[in-house]
Amino acid sequence: HRHLEHVRIPLDSLKAAAKRHDASVNDAFMAGMVEAAARYHAERGVSVDTFNTSFVLSTRSDSAAGGNAFTPVQVQLSGREMPLDERLVDVRDRIARARDDAARGGGITALSGVVNLFPTSMVTRLARSQAGKIDFATSNLRGASFPLYVAGARVLRTITMGPLAGTPCNATALSYENAFDIGLFIDPEAIEDPADFRRCVETAFGDLLDDTPGSG
């Protein structure tokens, strides 16, 4: 009941696309994903006003190595058709507002400090309840900018599998050298054609990286 797809794009091109609009790599990543989701639905004659998605916000306040220190932040992104440069700016601004709200203790972030006090069963039900409202989840991880080796063999790529936890798709990106690898872990009951969704992701990012202001 799970399906894994993979998309690889050049990291320097993604950075350049983000820089053109004073955005971050994560902004460009999420813009490409929401554009792909909009195209996937449009090809099936379905219009979507907004997509409920999430990104991961680091909560680490020290320099200690190891351990996880992050919280998911929900954000609504427009699903309507628009030029790609407008979409990236729109995503950039919406994520900035969501990040500011989370920093002030809103949404899921407000629960992160007390969640360890809850019984495990309650935490599980709460997490699944929140995830059930998400159309796709995202996570962007920084990997090695230099070659890695395992037992003398060079690592060519690392394909991630982020947990679905009730969402139709978890898109987890991991950079490696000059590559930005996106693992699309999919529930085929929700996304009935995973291979076509992957194609939509590839074409959306391809157009985003080639985009110039005013084109779509």
Accessible surface in RSA format (square Angstrom, percent):
REM  Atomic radii and reference values for relative SASA: ProtOr
REM  Chains: A
REM  Algorithm: Lee & Richards
REM  Probe-radius: 1.40
REM  Slices: 20
REM RES _ NUM      All-atoms   Total-Side   Main-Chain    Non-polar    All polar
REM                ABS   REL    ABS   REL    ABS   REL    ABS   REL    ABS   REL
RES HIS A   1   179.58  98.1 135.78  94.4  43.80 112.1  98.78 101.8  80.81  94.0
RES ARG A   2   126.96  53.3  98.56  50.2  28.40  67.6  34.49  47.1  92.47  56.0
RES HIS A   3    70.27  38.4  66.10  45.9   4.18  10.7  46.42  47.8  23.85  27.8
RES LEU A   4    69.70  38.8  45.13  32.3  24.57  61.8  45.13  31.7  24.57  66.1
RES GLU A   5    25.37  14.6  22.21  16.8   3.16   7.5   3.54   6.8  21.84  17.8
RES HIS A   6    38.69  21.1  25.34  17.6  13.35  34.1  13.37  13.8  25.32  29.5
RES VAL A   7     2.05   1.3   1.01   0.9   1.05   2.5   2.05   1.8   0.00   0.0
RES ARG A   8    87.64  36.8  59.79  30.5  27.85  66.3  31.45  43.0  56.19  34.1
RES ILE A   9    10.66   6.1   9.99   7.4   0.66   1.6  10.65   7.7   0.01   0.0
RES PRO A  10    63.46  46.2  59.15  53.9   4.31  15.7  62.97  52.0   0.49   3.0
RES LEU A  11    20.60  11.5  20.60  14.7   0.00   0.0  20.60  14.5   0.00   0.0
RES ASP A  12    80.47  56.4  73.81  73.5   6.66  15.7  36.17  85.1  44.30  44.2
RES SER A  13    40.14  33.9  33.87  45.2   6.26  14.4  12.69  27.0  27.44  38.4
RES LEU A  14     0.00   0.0   0.00   0.0   0.00   0.0   0.00   0.0   0.00   0.0
RES LYS A  15   107.52  52.5 103.66  63.6   3.86   9.2  55.27  49.7  52.25  55.7
RES ALA A  16    47.16  43.4  40.32  62.2   6.83  15.5  46.07  64.9   1.09   2.9
RES ALA A  17     0.45   0.4   0.43   0.7   0.02   0.1   0.43   0.6   0.02   0.1
RES ALA A  18     2.28   2.1   2.28   3.5   0.00   0.0   2.28   3.2   0.00   0.0
RES LYS A  19   171.97  83.9 155.78  95.6  16.20  38.6 102.55  92.3  69.42  73.9
RES ARG A  20   106.40  44.7  68.60  35.0  37.80  90.0  53.50  73.1  52.90  32.1
RES HIS A  21    25.57  14.0  18.45  12.8   7.12  18.2  12.60  13.0  12.97  15.1
RES ASP A  22   124.99  87.6 106.20 105.7  18.79  44.4  31.03  73.0  93.96  93.7
RES ALA A  23    19.21  17.7   0.00   0.0  19.21  43.7   4.73   6.7  14.47  38.3
RES SER A  24    50.48  42.7  40.45  54.0  10.03  23.1  48.15 102.5   2.34   3.3
RES VAL A  25    35.98  23.7  32.49  29.4   3.48   8.4  32.49  28.2   3.48   9.4
RES ASN A  26    27.00  18.6  25.70  24.8   1.30   3.1  17.07  41.1   9.93   9.6
RES ASP A  27     9.07   6.4   9.07   9.0   0.00   0.0   0.00   0.0   9.07   9.0
RES ALA A  28     0.00   0.0   0.00   0.0   0.00   0.0   0.00   0.0   0.00   0.0
RES PHE A  29     0.00   0.0   0.00   0.0   0.00   0.0   0.00   0.0   0.00   0.0
RES MET A  30     0.00   0.0   0.00   0.0   0.00   0.0   0.00   0.0   0.00   0.0
RES ALA A  31     2.00   1.8   1.32   2.0   0.68   1.6   1.43   2.0   0.57   1.5
RES GLY A  32     0.59   0.7   0.00   N/A   0.59   0.7   0.59   1.6   0.00   0.0
RES MET A  33     0.12   0.1   0.10   0.1   0.02   0.1   0.10   0.1   0.02   0.0
RES VAL A  34     0.09   0.1   0.09   0.1   0.00   0.0   0.09   0.1   0.00   0.0
RES GLU A  35    16.29   9.4  16.29  12.3   0.00   0.0   0.27   0.5  16.02  13.1
RES ALA A  36     0.00   0.0   0.00   0.0   0.00   0.0   0.00   0.0   0.00   0.0
RES ALA A  37     4.29   3.9   4.15   6.4   0.14   0.3   4.29   6.0   0.00   0.0
RES ALA A  38    14.19  13.0   9.21  14.2   4.97  11.3  11.00  15.5   3.18   8.4
RES ARG A  39    55.87  23.5  52.83  26.9   3.04   7.2  31.24  42.7  24.63  14.9
RES TYR A  40    16.45   7.7  16.45   9.4   0.00   0.0  13.87  10.4   2.58   3.2
RES HIS A  41    56.98  31.1  56.58  39.3   0.40   1.0  29.99  30.9  26.99  31.4
RES ALA A  42    67.16  61.8  47.67  73.6  19.49  44.3  51.22  72.1  15.94  42.2
RES GLU A  43    98.76  56.7  59.32  44.9  39.44  93.9  42.81  82.8  55.95  45.7
RES ARG A  44   103.11  43.3  73.64  37.5  29.46  70.2  56.79  77.6  46.31  28.1
RES GLY A  45    72.84  89.8   0.00   N/A  72.84  89.8  38.39 105.3  34.45  77.2
RES VAL A  46    72.29  47.6  66.70  60.4   5.60  13.5  70.02  60.8   2.28   6.2
RES SER A  47   113.07  95.5  82.28 109.8  30.79  70.9  52.82 112.5  60.25  84.4
RES VAL A  48    33.44  22.0  24.79  22.4   8.64  20.8  28.06  24.4   5.38  14.6
RES ASP A  49   122.58  85.9 111.56 111.0  11.02  26.1  30.27  71.2  92.30  92.1
RES THR A  50    54.31  38.6  43.25  43.8  11.06  26.4  26.02  35.0  28.29  42.8
RES PHE A  51     5.63   2.8   5.63   3.5   0.00   0.0   5.63   3.4   0.00   0.0
RES ASN A  52    48.50  33.4  48.32  46.7   0.18   0.4   6.61  15.9  41.89  40.5
RES THR A  53     0.26   0.2   0.00   0.0   0.26   0.6   0.00   0.0   0.26   0.4
RES SER A  54    10.35   8.7  10.35  13.8   0.00   0.0   2.60   5.5   7.75  10.9
RES PHE A  55     3.45   1.7   3.13   1.9   0.32   0.8   3.45   2.1   0.00   0.0
RES VAL A  56    55.71  36.7  33.25  30.1  22.46  54.1  33.25  28.9  22.46  60.9
RES LEU A  57    32.55  18.1  31.97  22.9   0.58   1.5  32.55  22.9   0.00   0.0
RES SER A  58    81.16  68.6  59.03  78.8  22.13  51.0  44.91  95.6  36.24  50.8
RES THR A  59    67.90  48.3  41.84  42.4  26.06  62.1  39.06  52.5  28.84  43.6
RES ARG A  60    92.99  39.0  63.92  32.6  29.07  69.2  31.36  42.9  61.63  37.4
RES SER A  61   115.71  97.8  72.77  97.1  42.93  98.9  51.07 108.8  64.64  90.6
RES ASP A  62    88.94  62.3  68.73  68.4  20.21  47.8  40.68  95.7  48.26  48.1
RES SER A  63   116.87  98.8  82.57 110.2  34.30  79.0  53.63 114.2  63.24  88.6
RES ALA A  64    60.39  55.5  43.42  67.0  16.97  38.6  54.27  76.4   6.13  16.2
RES ALA A  65   104.95  96.5  68.04 105.0  36.90  83.9  75.74 106.7  29.21  77.4
RES GLY A  66    59.08  72.9   0.00   N/A  59.08  72.9  40.47 111.1  18.61  41.7
RES GLY A  67    67.51  83.3   0.00   N/A  67.51  83.3  40.16 110.2  27.35  61.3
RES ASN A  68   133.90  92.3  98.12  94.8  35.77  86.1  16.88  40.6 117.02 113.1
RES ALA A  69    31.08  28.6  16.57  25.6  14.51  33.0  22.81  32.1   8.27  21.9
RES PHE A  70   107.52  53.8  83.55  51.7  23.98  62.4  83.55  50.7  23.98  68.6
RES THR A  71     2.97   2.1   2.35   2.4   0.62   1.5   1.88   2.5   1.09   1.6
RES PRO A  72    54.84  40.0  54.79  49.9   0.05   0.2  54.79  45.2   0.05   0.3
RES VAL A  73     9.45   6.2   7.38   6.7   2.07   5.0   9.45   8.2   0.00   0.0
RES GLN A  74    65.46  36.6  48.39  35.4  17.07  40.6  21.98  46.8  43.47  33.0
RES VAL A  75    13.87   9.1   5.49   5.0   8.38  20.2  12.75  11.1   1.12   3.0
RES GLN A  76    98.31  55.0  91.80  67.1   6.51  15.5  25.18  53.6  73.13  55.5
RES LEU A  77     0.09   0.1   0.09   0.1   0.00   0.0   0.09   0.1   0.00   0.0
RES SER A  78     6.29   5.3   5.33   7.1   0.96   2.2   3.47   7.4   2.81   3.9
RES GLY A  79     6.90   8.5   0.00   N/A   6.90   8.5   0.00   0.0   6.90  15.4
RES ARG A  80   141.80  59.5 135.40  69.0   6.40  15.2  59.31  81.1  82.49  50.0
RES GLU A  81   166.63  95.7 141.61 107.1  25.02  59.6  58.22 112.6 108.41  88.5
RES MET A  82    16.11   8.3   2.96   2.0  13.15  31.3   6.81   5.8   9.30  12.3
RES PRO A  83    45.14  32.9  43.22  39.4   1.92   7.0  44.56  36.8   0.58   3.6
RES LEU A  84     5.11   2.8   5.11   3.7   0.01   0.0   5.11   3.6   0.01   0.0
RES ASP A  85    20.06  14.1  19.30  19.2   0.77   1.8   1.49   3.5  18.57  18.5
RES GLU A  86    90.01  51.7  83.82  63.4   6.19  14.7  32.13  62.2  57.88  47.3
RES ARG A  87     3.45   1.4   3.45   1.8   0.00   0.0   0.95   1.3   2.50   1.5
RES LEU A  88     0.90   0.5   0.90   0.6   0.00   0.0   0.90   0.6   0.00   0.0
RES VAL A  89    48.76  32.1  48.76  44.1   0.00   0.0  48.76  42.4   0.00   0.0
RES ASP A  90    37.97  26.6  33.38  33.2   4.60  10.9  12.56  29.6  25.41  25.3
RES VAL A  91     0.98   0.6   0.98   0.9   0.00   0.0   0.98   0.8   0.00   0.0
RES ARG A  92    62.60  26.3  61.41  31.3   1.19   2.8  17.23  23.5  45.37  27.5
RES ASP A  93    53.22  37.3  50.80  50.6   2.42   5.7  14.31  33.7  38.91  38.8
RES ARG A  94    61.96  26.0  59.36  30.3   2.60   6.2   5.58   7.6  56.38  34.2
RES ILE A  95     0.11   0.1   0.11   0.1   0.00   0.0   0.11   0.1   0.00   0.0
RES ALA A  96    42.30  38.9  41.18  63.5   1.13   2.6  42.07  59.2   0.23   0.6
RES ARG A  97   140.96  59.2 138.91  70.8   2.06   4.9  70.23  96.0  70.73  42.9
RES ALA A  98    12.70  11.7   6.34   9.8   6.35  14.5  11.34  16.0   1.36   3.6
RES ARG A  99    83.69  35.1  83.69  42.7   0.00   0.0  37.64  51.4  46.04  27.9
RES ASP A 100    77.63  54.4  75.57  75.2   2.06   4.9  11.74  27.6  65.90  65.7
RES ASP A 101    70.92  49.7  68.68  68.4   2.25   5.3  23.32  54.9  47.61  47.5
RES ALA A 102     4.21   3.9   1.48   2.3   2.73   6.2   2.62   3.7   1.59   4.2
RES ALA A 103    83.94  77.2  43.31  66.8  40.63  92.4  52.39  73.8  31.56  83.6
RES ARG A 104   183.14  76.9 142.92  72.9  40.22  95.8  79.03 108.0 104.11  63.1
RES GLY A 105    33.75  41.6   0.00   N/A  33.75  41.6  21.39  58.7  12.36  27.7
RES GLY A 106    30.10  37.1   0.00   N/A  30.10  37.1  27.85  76.4   2.25   5.0
RES GLY A 107    65.90  81.3   0.00   N/A  65.90  81.3  45.39 124.6  20.51  45.9
RES ILE A 108    40.04  22.8  33.68  25.1   6.36  15.3  34.58  24.9   5.46  14.8
RES THR A 109    24.97  17.8  19.45  19.7   5.52  13.2  18.21  24.5   6.76  10.2
RES ALA A 110    57.31  52.7  31.21  48.2  26.10  59.4  37.42  52.7  19.89  52.7
RES LEU A 111    62.93  35.0  62.93  45.0   0.00   0.0  62.93  44.2   0.00   0.0
RES SER A 112    51.27  43.3  34.93  46.6  16.34  37.7  26.34  56.1  24.93  34.9
RES GLY A 113    68.69  84.7   0.00   N/A  68.69  84.7  39.59 108.6  29.10  65.2
RES VAL A 114    65.15  42.9  65.15  59.0   0.00   0.0  65.15  56.6   0.00   0.0
RES VAL A 115    35.61  23.4  35.04  31.7   0.57   1.4  35.04  30.4   0.57   1.5
RES ASN A 116   138.29  95.4 107.49 103.9  30.80  74.2  31.46  75.7 106.83 103.3
RES LEU A 117   146.75  81.7 114.55  81.9  32.20  81.0 119.09  83.6  27.66  74.4
RES PHE A 118    66.82  33.4  53.78  33.3  13.04  33.9  54.28  32.9  12.55  35.9
RES PRO A 119    79.74  58.1  66.87  61.0  12.87  46.8  79.50  65.6   0.25   1.5
RES THR A 120   113.13  80.5 104.43 105.9   8.70  20.7  70.01  94.0  43.12  65.2
RES SER A 121    65.58  55.4  55.27  73.8  10.31  23.7  43.93  93.5  21.65  30.3
RES MET A 122    82.54  42.7  82.22  54.4   0.32   0.8  67.14  57.1  15.40  20.4
RES VAL A 123    45.28  29.8  44.98  40.7   0.30   0.7  44.98  39.1   0.30   0.8
RES THR A 124    64.62  46.0  60.43  61.3   4.18  10.0  47.25  63.5  17.36  26.2
RES ARG A 125   150.96  63.4 143.17  73.0   7.79  18.6  76.61 104.7  74.35  45.1
RES LEU A 126    52.62  29.3  47.64  34.1   4.98  12.5  52.07  36.6   0.55   1.5
RES ALA A 127    52.60  48.4  42.67  65.8   9.93  22.6  49.84  70.2   2.77   7.3
RES ARG A 128   140.13  58.8 133.37  68.0   6.76  16.1  47.25  64.6  92.88  56.3
RES SER A 129    62.16  52.5  46.26  61.7  15.90  36.6  32.03  68.2  30.13  42.2
RES GLN A 130    45.93  25.7  45.75  33.4   0.18   0.4  10.26  21.8  35.66  27.0
RES ALA A 131    13.58  12.5   9.92  15.3   3.66   8.3  13.23  18.6   0.35   0.9
RES GLY A 132    56.86  70.1   0.00   N/A  56.86  70.1  23.96  65.8  32.90  73.7
RES LYS A 133   120.84  59.0 108.63  66.7  12.21  29.1  77.09  69.4  43.75  46.6
RES ILE A 134    11.34   6.5   7.34   5.5   4.00   9.6   7.70   5.5   3.64   9.9
RES ASP A 135    57.31  40.1  51.62  51.4   5.69  13.5   8.97  21.1  48.35  48.2
RES PHE A 136     5.54   2.8   5.54   3.4   0.00   0.0   5.54   3.4   0.00   0.0
RES ALA A 137    14.63  13.5  14.63  22.6   0.00   0.0  14.63  20.6   0.00   0.0
RES THR A 138     3.65   2.6   0.26   0.3   3.39   8.1   0.40   0.5   3.25   4.9
RES SER A 139    19.32  16.3  18.20  24.3   1.12   2.6  11.73  25.0   7.59  10.6
RES ASN A 140    51.68  35.6  25.07  24.2  26.61  64.1   4.35  10.5  47.33  45.7
RES LEU A 141    83.30  46.4  81.46  58.3   1.84   4.6  83.07  58.3   0.23   0.6
RES ARG A 142   228.76  96.0 191.92  97.8  36.84  87.7  70.50  96.3 158.27  95.9
RES GLY A 143    24.31  30.0   0.00   N/A  24.31  30.0  13.14  36.1  11.16  25.0
RES ALA A 144    19.51  17.9   6.38   9.8  13.13  29.9  12.79  18.0   6.72  17.8
RES SER A 145    94.37  79.7  69.76  93.1  24.61  56.7  43.55  92.7  50.82  71.2
RES PHE A 146   121.20  60.6 119.56  74.1   1.64   4.3 121.20  73.5   0.00   0.0
RES PRO A 147    52.05  37.9  42.56  38.8   9.49  34.5  42.56  35.1   9.49  59.0
RES LEU A 148    69.50  38.7  67.89  48.6   1.61   4.0  69.50  48.8   0.00   0.0
RES TYR A 149   131.19  61.2 100.35  57.1  30.84  80.2  72.61  54.6  58.57  72.2
RES VAL A 150   102.10  67.2  97.08  87.9   5.02  12.1 100.10  87.0   2.00   5.4
RES ALA A 151   111.69 102.7  55.21  85.2  56.47 128.5  75.62 106.5  36.07  95.5
RES GLY A 152    68.80  84.8   0.00   N/A  68.80  84.8  36.45 100.0  32.35  72.4
RES ALA A 153    63.69  58.6  55.57  85.8   8.12  18.5  62.53  88.1   1.16   3.1
RES ARG A 154   112.16  47.1  92.58  47.2  19.58  46.6  29.87  40.8  82.29  49.9
RES VAL A 155    32.82  21.6  26.92  24.4   5.90  14.2  32.44  28.2   0.38   1.0
RES LEU A 156   135.07  75.2 122.69  87.8  12.38  31.1 125.15  87.9   9.92  26.7
RES ARG A 157   108.40  45.5  90.07  45.9  18.33  43.6  21.74  29.7  86.66  52.5
RES THR A 158    57.31  40.8  53.69  54.4   3.61   8.6  41.85  56.2  15.46  23.4
RES ILE A 159    72.42  41.2  48.17  35.9  24.25  58.4  48.41  34.9  24.01  65.1
RES THR A 160    20.86  14.8  15.34  15.6   5.52  13.2  20.23  27.2   0.63   1.0
RES MET A 161   112.54  58.3  82.93  54.9  29.61  70.5  50.28  42.8  62.26  82.5
RES GLY A 162     6.91   8.5   0.00   N/A   6.91   8.5   6.82  18.7   0.09   0.2
RES PRO A 163   103.64  75.5  92.82  84.6  10.82  39.3  99.99  82.6   3.65  22.7
RES LEU A 164     7.45   4.2   2.59   1.9   4.86  12.2   2.59   1.8   4.86  13.1
RES ALA A 165    48.75  44.8  37.36  57.6  11.39  25.9  42.77  60.2   5.98  15.8
RES GLY A 166    45.44  56.0   0.00   N/A  45.44  56.0  25.49  70.0  19.94  44.7
RES THR A 167     7.33   5.2   4.93   5.0   2.40   5.7   5.35   7.2   1.97   3.0
RES PRO A 168    32.59  23.8  31.53  28.7   1.07   3.9  32.39  26.7   0.21   1.3
RES CYS A 169     0.12   0.1   0.12   0.1   0.00   0.0   0.12   0.3   0.00   0.0
RES ASN A 170    13.73   9.5  13.73  13.3   0.00   0.0   0.00   0.0  13.73  13.3
RES ALA A 171     0.00   0.0   0.00   0.0   0.00   0.0   0.00   0.0   0.00   0.0
RES THR A 172     8.20   5.8   8.20   8.3   0.00   0.0   7.57  10.2   0.62   0.9
RES ALA A 173     0.00   0.0   0.00   0.0   0.00   0.0   0.00   0.0   0.00   0.0
RES LEU A 174    31.83  17.7  31.41  22.5   0.42   1.1  31.41  22.1   0.42   1.1
RES SER A 175    12.31  10.4  11.91  15.9   0.40   0.9   5.96  12.7   6.35   8.9
RES TYR A 176     8.11   3.8   7.56   4.3   0.55   1.4   7.69   5.8   0.42   0.5
RES GLU A 177    55.18  31.7  43.74  33.1  11.44  27.2  19.44  37.6  35.74  29.2
RES ASN A 178    77.04  53.1  67.47  65.2   9.56  23.0  39.35  94.7  37.68  36.4
RES ALA A 179    10.63   9.8  10.57  16.3   0.06   0.1  10.61  14.9   0.02   0.0
RES PHE A 180     1.90   0.9   1.90   1.2   0.00   0.0   1.90   1.2   0.00   0.0
RES ASP A 181     1.13   0.8   0.59   0.6   0.54   1.3   0.46   1.1   0.67   0.7
RES ILE A 182     0.00   0.0   0.00   0.0   0.00   0.0   0.00   0.0   0.00   0.0
RES GLY A 183     0.34   0.4   0.00   N/A   0.34   0.4   0.00   0.0   0.34   0.8
RES LEU A 184     0.00   0.0   0.00   0.0   0.00   0.0   0.00   0.0   0.00   0.0
RES PHE A 185    29.55  14.8  29.55  18.3   0.00   0.0  29.55  17.9   0.00   0.0
RES ILE A 186     0.00   0.0   0.00   0.0   0.00   0.0   0.00   0.0   0.00   0.0
RES ASP A 187    31.94  22.4  31.94  31.8   0.00   0.0   0.00   0.0  31.94  31.8
RES PRO A 188    43.17  31.5  35.84  32.7   7.34  26.7  36.06  29.8   7.11  44.2
RES GLU A 189   135.11  77.6 112.64  85.2  22.47  53.5  39.51  76.4  95.61  78.1
RES ALA A 190    56.13  51.6  19.94  30.8  36.19  82.3  28.87  40.7  27.26  72.2
RES ILE A 191    16.79   9.6  16.58  12.4   0.21   0.5  16.79  12.1   0.00   0.0
RES GLU A 192   147.39  84.6 121.02  91.6  26.38  62.8  37.87  73.2 109.52  89.4
RES ASP A 193    59.83  41.9  57.96  57.7   1.87   4.4  15.21  35.8  44.62  44.5
RES PRO A 194    15.16  11.1  15.16  13.8   0.00   0.0  15.16  12.5   0.00   0.0
RES ALA A 195    45.60  41.9  43.54  67.2   2.06   4.7  43.54  61.3   2.06   5.4
RES ASP A 196    26.63  18.7  22.96  22.9   3.67   8.7  10.11  23.8  16.52  16.5
RES PHE A 197     6.54   3.3   6.54   4.1   0.00   0.0   6.54   4.0   0.00   0.0
RES ARG A 198    64.44  27.1  64.44  32.9   0.00   0.0   4.23   5.8  60.22  36.5
RES ARG A 199    90.21  37.9  90.21  46.0   0.00   0.0  53.81  73.5  36.40  22.1
RES CYS A 200     0.77   0.6   0.61   0.7   0.16   0.4   0.16   0.4   0.61   0.7
RES VAL A 201     0.00   0.0   0.00   0.0   0.00   0.0   0.00   0.0   0.00   0.0
RES GLU A 202    74.32  42.7  65.19  49.3   9.13  21.7  19.62  38.0  54.70  44.7
RES THR A 203    55.70  39.6  49.40  50.1   6.30  15.0  52.62  70.7   3.08   4.6
RES ALA A 204     0.10   0.1   0.00   0.0   0.10   0.2   0.00   0.0   0.10   0.3
RES PHE A 205     0.00   0.0   0.00   0.0   0.00   0.0   0.00   0.0   0.00   0.0
RES GLY A 206    30.95  38.2   0.00   N/A  30.95  38.2  30.29  83.1   0.66   1.5
RES ASP A 207    63.00  44.1  59.26  59.0   3.74   8.8  10.24  24.1  52.76  52.6
RES LEU A 208     4.36   2.4   4.09   2.9   0.27   0.7   4.09   2.9   0.27   0.7
RES LEU A 209    27.24  15.2  13.28   9.5  13.97  35.1  13.28   9.3  13.97  37.6
RES ASP A 210   118.61  83.1  93.67  93.2  24.94  59.0  32.25  75.9  86.36  86.1
RES ASP A 211    10.58   7.4   3.86   3.8   6.72  15.9   6.11  14.4   4.47   4.5
RES THR A 212    82.87  58.9  82.60  83.7   0.27   0.6  62.18  83.5  20.69  31.3
RES PRO A 213    98.26  71.6  75.62  68.9  22.64  82.3  76.06  62.8  22.20 138.0
RES GLY A 214    64.33  79.3   0.00   N/A  64.33  79.3  35.59  97.7  28.74  64.4
RES SER A 215    44.04  37.2  34.52  46.1   9.52  21.9  41.35  88.1   2.69   3.8
RES GLY A 216    79.96  98.6   0.00   N/A  79.96  98.6  33.07  90.8  46.88 105.0
END  Absolute sums over single chains surface
CHAIN  1 A    11460.9       8870.0       2590.9       6436.3       5024.6
END  Absolute sums over all chains
TOTAL         11460.9       8870.0       2590.9       6436.3       5024.6
